[in-house]
Amino acid sequence: MENLQNFEKMLSEILHLSRGLDEKFSKGTIPERIWLSTWEVCLRLDLSKRQLATLREKKKILYFKKGKKIYYRVVDVDAYPNSGPPPHQPLA
């Protein structure tokens, strides 16, 4: 039971942080020097880790590798053509 409570607390904190980042992204207050992890980019672009790796291999998204870790600049992720939902198209 204690493990479930710890998990719920951790999940609540993650959601709180995520909402804060979403607000900063929408207001454009995050400077371009900020780097995102693979996990954060996958969430932001709604991709799997494999799909993101394919984008790196095809040089369609810029990244920086330090040791085994891979980082992406916010501006590069936002510049990716499919970042965000597709535009709404009215029915004909």
TORKOL-916092 format. One line per field, with one value per residue: chain; z, x, y of N, C-alpha, C, O in turn. Coordinates in Angstrom, 3 decimals, padded with zeros to 6 digits. Example, Ala and Ser with C-alpha at 12.3 -4.5 7.8 and 13.67 -1.06 7.14 Angstrom:
<atoms>
cadena <- A:A
nZ <- 007.800:007.080
nX <- 013.190:012.850
nY <- -005.690:-002.250
caZ <- 007.800:007.140
caX <- 012.300:013.670
caY <- -004.500:-001.060
cZ <- 007.800:007.870
cX <- 013.200:012.900
cY <- -003.300:000.030
oZ <- 008.465:008.039
oX <- 014.236:013.409
oY <- -003.319:001.138
</atoms>
This chain:
<atoms>
cadena <- A:A:A:A:A:A:A:A:A:A:A:A:A:A:A:A:A:A:A:A:A:A:A:A:A:A:A:A:A:A:A:A:A:A:A:A:A:A:A:A:A:A:A:A:A:A:A:A:A:A:A:A:A:A:A:A:A:A:A:A:A:A:A:A:A:A:A:A:A:A:A:A:A:A:A:A:A:A:A:A:A:A:A:A:A:A:A:A:A:A:A:A
nZ <- 000.000:000.745:-001.286:-003.450:-002.659:-002.639:-005.354:-006.464:-005.372:-006.570:-009.267:-009.249:-008.741:-011.066:-013.004:-012.183:-012.656:-015.415:-016.288:-015.603:-017.336:-019.771:-019.667:-019.762:-022.256:-023.931:-023.509:-024.519:-022.992:-022.488:-022.898:-025.775:-025.042:-023.434:-022.894:-023.900:-022.816:-024.298:-023.568:-022.900:-025.393:-026.876:-025.572:-026.099:-028.914:-029.418:-030.053:-030.438:-028.803:-030.697:-033.115:-032.796:-032.778:-035.422:-036.728:-035.896:-037.124:-039.809:-039.942:-039.460:-037.249:-034.988:-032.586:-029.515:-028.240:-025.243:-023.802:-023.096:-023.139:-024.822:-026.021:-026.855:-028.324:-027.342:-029.295:-031.654:-031.508:-031.537:-034.085:-035.685:-038.331:-037.798:-035.232:-032.852:-033.006:-036.004:-038.302:-038.072:-040.447:-042.247:-043.082:-046.426
nX <- 000.821:001.974:003.839:002.164:001.112:003.446:004.066:001.828:002.196:004.633:003.870:002.002:003.696:005.259:003.316:002.633:005.061:005.167:002.925:003.767:005.959:004.599:003.132:005.218:006.319:004.165:003.997:006.333:008.621:010.872:014.265:016.471:018.710:018.112:018.011:016.532:015.675:015.731:013.386:011.702:011.478:010.223:007.741:006.879:006.709:005.126:006.197:007.763:010.676:012.173:011.233:012.170:014.906:015.215:014.695:016.948:018.963:018.376:019.014:017.091:016.444:018.120:020.705:022.578:025.206:026.363:028.517:026.707:024.290:021.699:020.802:018.482:017.934:015.451:014.528:015.211:013.655:011.122:011.225:010.992:009.198:006.760:006.056:003.744:000.117:-001.696:-002.859:-006.229:-008.552:-011.198:-014.291:-015.231
nY <- -001.187:001.208:001.556:002.102:004.562:006.102:005.976:007.300:009.837:010.562:010.510:012.587:014.752:014.727:015.289:017.863:019.252:018.885:020.341:022.899:023.195:023.039:025.416:027.283:026.671:027.332:030.056:030.869:031.288:029.799:029.727:029.289:027.883:025.805:022.345:019.243:015.939:012.634:011.303:013.466:014.727:012.742:012.672:015.295:015.387:013.275:010.685:007.444:006.034:004.703:005.816:008.415:007.914:007.107:009.523:010.931:009.373:009.815:012.407:014.393:015.744:017.807:017.075:016.568:014.719:013.450:011.469:008.638:009.812:011.625:014.770:017.397:020.566:022.906:024.716:023.392:021.098:022.249:023.269:021.101:019.652:018.238:018.924:019.181:019.306:018.371:020.887:022.108:021.172:022.388:020.748:020.018
caZ <- 000.000:000.812:-002.617:-004.279:-002.244:-003.139:-006.807:-006.738:-005.037:-007.611:-010.483:-009.063:-008.903:-012.487:-013.713:-011.811:-013.415:-016.832:-016.514:-015.548:-018.587:-020.842:-019.590:-020.228:-023.695:-024.623:-023.385:-025.193:-022.025:-022.319:-023.838:-026.659:-024.496:-022.654:-023.581:-023.515:-022.894:-025.287:-023.037:-023.015:-026.814:-027.266:-025.067:-026.773:-030.315:-029.459:-030.805:-029.659:-028.791:-031.980:-034.135:-032.589:-033.230:-036.886:-037.110:-035.719:-038.153:-041.104:-039.759:-039.571:-036.008:-034.445:-031.228:-028.956:-027.475:-024.219:-023.280:-023.609:-023.100:-026.006:-025.682:-027.979:-027.972:-027.467:-030.584:-032.713:-031.395:-032.006:-035.524:-036.409:-039.085:-037.245:-033.796:-032.554:-033.690:-037.363:-038.341:-038.311:-041.801:-042.289:-044.063:-047.674
caX <- 000.000:002.870:004.412:001.154:001.052:004.665:003.916:000.844:002.824:005.618:003.126:001.427:004.781:005.620:002.258:002.768:006.196:004.796:002.026:004.591:006.711:003.653:002.832:006.381:006.426:003.109:004.277:007.594:009.573:012.036:015.302:016.932:019.843:017.593:018.091:015.541:016.113:015.010:012.054:010.925:011.194:009.213:006.452:006.524:006.368:004.293:006.961:008.435:012.131:012.668:010.932:013.095:016.222:015.179:014.842:018.367:019.732:018.109:019.430:015.922:016.351:019.456:020.883:023.918:025.451:027.395:028.614:025.598:023.078:021.409:020.014:017.925:017.560:014.018:014.244:015.310:012.474:009.976:011.364:010.693:007.956:005.539:005.928:002.434:-001.002:-001.922:-003.841:-007.608:-009.000:-012.667:-014.880:-015.631
caY <- 000.000:002.354:001.730:002.752:005.965:006.742:006.103:008.349:011.118:010.840:010.822:013.914:015.724:014.747:016.011:019.277:019.772:018.885:021.483:024.106:023.283:023.352:026.850:028.025:026.469:028.073:031.484:031.140:031.829:028.935:030.156:028.228:027.148:024.694:021.053:018.245:014.551:011.819:011.056:014.701:014.965:011.751:013.154:016.553:015.147:012.070:009.691:006.413:006.221:004.200:006.821:009.532:007.447:007.144:010.932:011.264:008.672:010.468:013.802:015.257:016.511:018.019:016.595:016.627:013.506:013.564:010.103:007.826:010.635:012.428:015.949:018.145:021.940:023.180:025.366:022.390:020.235:023.038:023.496:019.868:019.898:017.646:019.172:019.739:018.654:018.851:021.982:021.729:021.477:022.314:019.831:020.686
cZ <- 000.000:-000.543:-003.552:-003.934:-002.728:-004.640:-007.159:-006.440:-006.124:-008.924:-010.413:-009.264:-010.355:-013.285:-013.416:-012.593:-014.899:-017.163:-016.509:-016.815:-019.750:-020.860:-020.127:-021.727:-024.423:-024.560:-024.070:-024.259:-021.817:-023.345:-024.645:-026.105:-023.661:-023.503:-023.029:-023.641:-023.977:-024.843:-023.202:-024.465:-027.302:-026.797:-025.846:-028.204:-030.507:-030.352:-029.865:-029.689:-030.120:-033.100:-034.026:-033.047:-034.758:-037.384:-036.966:-036.832:-039.521:-041.076:-039.954:-038.302:-035.426:-033.001:-030.813:-028.089:-026.511:-023.507:-023.914:-023.674:-024.365:-025.578:-026.956:-027.500:-028.209:-028.834:-031.742:-032.702:-031.918:-033.511:-036.337:-037.059:-038.452:-035.755:-033.532:-033.359:-035.116:-037.359:-038.642:-039.722:-041.846:-043.351:-045.277:-047.874
cX <- 000.872:003.512:003.442:001.050:002.280:004.584:002.956:001.411:003.818:004.925:002.512:002.486:005.211:004.584:002.330:003.917:005.858:003.887:002.809:005.393:005.798:003.314:004.000:006.572:005.397:003.338:005.584:008.661:010.798:013.085:015.847:018.108:019.396:017.592:017.048:016.147:015.309:013.569:011.162:010.555:010.129:007.828:005.969:006.049:005.465:004.936:007.451:009.935:012.731:012.417:011.881:014.504:016.299:015.340:016.292:019.208:019.578:018.454:018.271:015.688:017.764:019.527:022.339:024.096:026.603:027.459:027.526:024.292:022.947:020.475:019.604:017.610:016.069:013.708:014.324:014.109:011.248:010.028:011.056:009.320:006.685:005.400:004.605:001.355:-001.165:-002.970:-005.229:-008.006:-010.523:-013.143:-015.372:-017.117
cY <- 001.261:002.627:002.437:004.238:006.729:006.964:007.231:009.732:011.518:011.224:012.217:014.999:015.842:015.530:017.508:019.922:019.887:020.064:022.787:024.286:023.633:024.832:027.668:027.871:027.323:029.578:031.865:031.680:030.947:029.337:028.984:027.440:025.944:023.424:020.103:016.851:013.831:011.611:012.283:014.998:013.994:012.183:014.370:016.324:013.929:011.004:008.607:006.695:005.756:005.209:008.011:009.148:007.467:008.573:011.376:010.648:009.330:011.957:014.789:016.070:016.608:017.543:016.744:015.398:013.745:012.215:009.260:008.605:011.461:013.556:016.689:019.558:022.127:023.772:024.367:021.448:020.981:023.279:022.247:020.007:019.354:017.882:019.871:019.055:019.188:019.959:021.460:022.115:021.320:021.323:020.608:020.641
oZ <- -000.658:-000.917:-004.355:-004.827:-003.176:-005.142:-008.053:-007.167:-006.551:-009.606:-011.406:-009.875:-010.828:-014.143:-014.307:-013.131:-015.554:-018.195:-017.318:-017.327:-020.617:-021.926:-020.863:-022.405:-025.421:-025.462:-024.188:-024.685:-021.043:-024.546:-024.250:-026.670:-023.229:-024.676:-021.844:-024.472:-024.499:-025.644:-023.596:-024.742:-028.055:-027.541:-026.207:-028.663:-031.631:-031.279:-028.655:-030.498:-030.611:-033.940:-035.035:-033.636:-035.321:-038.363:-037.809:-037.415:-040.298:-042.047:-040.528:-038.274:-035.379:-032.274:-031.637:-027.285:-026.909:-022.719:-025.139:-024.205:-024.917:-024.872:-027.984:-026.403:-029.152:-029.470:-032.712:-033.754:-032.650:-034.144:-037.552:-036.403:-038.572:-035.073:-033.945:-034.292:-035.396:-036.514:-039.378:-040.139:-041.527:-044.367:-045.152:-048.872
oX <- 000.551:003.712:003.850:000.914:002.169:004.984:003.237:001.141:003.847:005.352:002.503:002.218:005.497:004.937:002.110:003.761:006.220:004.056:002.546:005.504:006.166:003.218:003.799:006.944:005.718:002.918:005.906:009.521:011.684:012.819:015.703:018.464:020.232:017.218:016.716:017.025:014.330:012.641:010.002:009.451:009.234:006.854:004.795:005.110:005.089:004.309:007.546:010.409:013.690:013.288:012.338:015.212:017.338:016.049:016.808:020.063:020.531:018.223:018.440:014.847:018.500:018.535:023.215:023.222:027.681:026.580:027.435:023.297:023.938:019.492:020.278:017.082:015.501:012.730:013.576:013.609:010.436:008.990:010.878:008.371:005.628:004.704:004.390:001.648:-000.807:-003.865:-005.391:-007.815:-011.061:-012.485:-015.870:-017.621
oY <- 002.250:003.783:003.276:005.075:007.870:008.014:008.030:010.688:012.672:012.155:012.944:016.033:016.942:016.339:018.329:021.018:020.864:020.712:023.677:025.400:024.427:025.441:028.635:028.828:027.968:030.303:033.047:032.451:031.309:029.290:027.827:026.406:025.149:023.440:020.144:016.618:014.364:011.729:012.162:015.467:014.377:012.071:014.462:016.975:013.599:010.489:008.812:007.494:006.352:005.433:008.547:009.965:007.810:008.810:012.111:011.316:009.394:012.678:015.864:016.969:015.623:017.598:017.007:015.074:014.186:011.867:009.177:008.111:011.940:013.335:016.619:019.739:021.578:023.378:024.490:021.050:020.416:023.472:022.328:020.438:019.974:017.129:021.010:018.307:020.332:019.969:020.486:023.257:020.260:021.099:021.727:021.156
</atoms>
